[in-house]
């Protein structure tokens, strides 16, 4: 399964059918169908494969041929999320200078470096039973 990309309503509209996506927003019933009002204020039609409820959610799924989000999972949020800040983060992640940092191979490399930093911060001596930096890189595909 493809990794789902966090998008707002505008970016969801630009995705090709079949693309994996995650949309955070206010979910509500509109007649017989569901919609999510994304962080940028755009609405996205939802074809849920599970029960939905009104409120703040992050829906994961794929873009259907009809342009709706075919939701396969839902994460419900309690409390407030600053939607303006969330939307800025979504748009920032799309800038060409940062796109390479959020793509899977680079993200895996960052995780490997983080693993090494954690080992160093714990002052763990490397032995045969512990992961070395090279092993972490192999584990994460670098």
RODO-2510 file (C-alpha; in nm, 4 decimals, decimal comma):
residues 142
     n   res          X          Y          Z
     1     x     0,0000     0,0000     0,0000
     2     x     0,1246     0,3492    -0,0818
     3     x     0,2071     0,5961     0,1898
     4     x    -0,0690     0,8496     0,2256
     5     x     0,0219     1,2144     0,1897
     6     x    -0,1284     1,4777     0,4181
     7     x    -0,3170     1,7234     0,1993
     8     x    -0,5682     2,0049     0,2298
     9     x    -0,8813     2,0338     0,0146
    10     x    -0,7094     2,2129    -0,2738
    11     x    -0,4248     1,9624    -0,2918
    12     x    -0,6707     1,6717    -0,2651
    13     x    -0,8499     1,8081    -0,5714
    14     x    -0,5206     1,7996    -0,7644
    15     x    -0,4486     1,4337    -0,6826
    16     x    -0,5004     1,1648    -0,9441
    17     x    -0,7709     0,9040    -0,8768
    18     x    -0,6261     0,6155    -0,6775
    19     x    -0,3791     0,8375    -0,4896
    20     x    -0,3467     0,7762    -0,1164
    21     x    -0,4292     1,0793     0,0987
    22     x    -0,4923     1,1996     0,4536
    23     x    -0,7238     1,4946     0,5142
    24     x    -0,7730     1,6668     0,8500
    25     x    -1,0909     1,8639     0,8966
    26     x    -1,4403     1,8977     1,0340
    27     x    -1,6516     1,6008     0,9293
    28     x    -2,0246     1,6515     0,8889
    29     x    -2,3273     1,4923     0,7308
    30     x    -2,4610     1,6762     0,4245
    31     x    -2,7946     1,5210     0,3382
    32     x    -2,7273     1,1534     0,2698
    33     x    -2,3518     1,1965     0,2264
    34     x    -2,0514     1,2974     0,4347
    35     x    -1,8111     1,5849     0,3757
    36     x    -1,4960     1,7015     0,5475
    37     x    -1,4134     2,0711     0,5554
    38     x    -1,0353     2,0659     0,5221
    39     x    -0,7810     2,2988     0,6816
    40     x    -0,7994     2,5396     0,3856
    41     x    -1,1808     2,5640     0,4061
    42     x    -1,2413     2,3507     0,0953
    43     x    -1,4899     2,0661     0,1264
    44     x    -1,4132     1,7114     0,0224
    45     x    -1,6846     1,4538    -0,0398
    46     x    -1,6309     1,1363     0,1642
    47     x    -1,7238     0,7781     0,0794
    48     x    -1,6716     0,6132     0,4172
    49     x    -1,6178     0,2414     0,4638
    50     x    -1,6897     0,2813     0,8358
    51     x    -1,9112     0,4792     1,0711
    52     x    -1,8316     0,8491     1,0815
    53     x    -1,9327     1,1092     1,3356
    54     x    -1,9490     1,4863     1,3289
    55     x    -1,6335     1,6534     1,4550
    56     x    -1,2644     1,6986     1,3946
    57     x    -1,1079     1,3965     1,2229
    58     x    -0,8195     1,2925     1,0036
    59     x    -0,9461     1,0620     0,7307
    60     x    -0,7126     0,8282     0,5450
    61     x    -0,7935     0,6621     0,2177
    62     x    -0,7676     0,7031    -0,1564
    63     x    -0,9160     0,9418    -0,4083
    64     x    -1,1956     0,7702    -0,5956
    65     x    -1,2791     0,8007    -0,9643
    66     x    -1,5678     1,0294    -0,8643
    67     x    -1,3297     1,2637    -0,6796
    68     x    -1,4461     1,1610    -0,3326
    69     x    -1,2163     1,0471    -0,0538
    70     x    -1,2746     0,6739    -0,0114
    71     x    -1,1988     0,6699     0,3610
    72     x    -1,0567     0,3500     0,5043
    73     x    -0,9605     0,4805     0,8483
    74     x    -1,0497     0,7667     1,0761
    75     x    -0,8659     0,9290     1,3642
    76     x    -1,0951     1,1357     1,5856
    77     x    -0,9520     1,4400     1,7638
    78     x    -1,0750     1,5905     2,0867
    79     x    -0,9967     1,9511     2,1632
    80     x    -0,8922     2,2224     1,9234
    81     x    -0,6463     2,2198     1,6348
    82     x    -0,5262     2,5480     1,4880
    83     x    -0,6401     2,4829     1,1317
    84     x    -0,4539     2,7854     0,9955
    85     x    -0,1229     2,6559     1,1325
    86     x    -0,2048     2,3029     1,0104
    87     x    -0,2762     2,4360     0,6618
    88     x     0,0491     2,6325     0,6575
    89     x     0,2371     2,3146     0,7501
    90     x     0,0625     2,1213     0,4702
    91     x     0,1548     2,3894     0,2156
    92     x     0,5097     2,4212     0,3482
    93     x     0,5619     2,0473     0,3027
    94     x     0,4831     2,0964    -0,0679
    95     x     0,7589     2,3511    -0,1324
    96     x     1,0274     2,2156    -0,3663
    97     x     1,3045     2,2805    -0,1142
    98     x     1,1349     2,0574     0,1452
    99     x     0,9684     1,7898    -0,0685
   100     x     1,2871     1,5825    -0,0776
   101     x     1,2994     1,5794     0,3032
   102     x     0,9510     1,4313     0,3299
   103     x     0,9874     1,1624     0,0629
   104     x     1,0191     0,8063     0,1969
   105     x     1,3919     0,7340     0,1283
   106     x     1,5053     1,0569     0,2919
   107     x     1,2606     1,0140     0,5769
   108     x     1,4008     0,6656     0,6365
   109     x     1,7541     0,8066     0,6368
   110     x     1,6472     1,0688     0,8918
   111     x     1,5024     0,7917     1,1093
   112     x     1,8318     0,6034     1,0878
   113     x     2,0212     0,9155     1,1941
   114     x     1,7742     0,9670     1,4765
   115     x     1,8319     0,6084     1,5888
   116     x     2,2047     0,6699     1,6007
   117     x     2,1531     0,9931     1,7972
   118     x     1,9339     0,8109     2,0477
   119     x     2,1999     0,5443     2,0964
   120     x     2,4617     0,8137     2,1509
   121     x     2,2427     1,0065     2,3950
   122     x     2,1956     0,6920     2,6015
   123     x     2,5733     0,6359     2,6006
   124     x     2,5134     0,2839     2,4761
   125     x     2,8260     0,0977     2,3852
   126     x     2,7908    -0,0832     2,0569
   127     x     2,8040    -0,4562     2,0941
   128     x     2,7023    -0,7395     1,8683
   129     x     2,3547    -0,7398     2,0243
   130     x     2,2826    -0,3707     1,9570
   131     x     2,2058    -0,1898     1,6337
   132     x     2,4913     0,0023     1,4804
   133     x     2,4398     0,2995     1,2508
   134     x     2,4993     0,0752     0,9482
   135     x     2,2370    -0,1718     1,0682
   136     x     1,9856     0,1075     1,1216
   137     x     2,0522     0,2343     0,7685
   138     x     1,9940    -0,1160     0,6276
   139     x     1,6760    -0,1554     0,8342
   140     x     1,5368     0,1676     0,6951
   141     x     1,6360     0,0992     0,3363
   142     x     1,9328     0,3323     0,2935
***
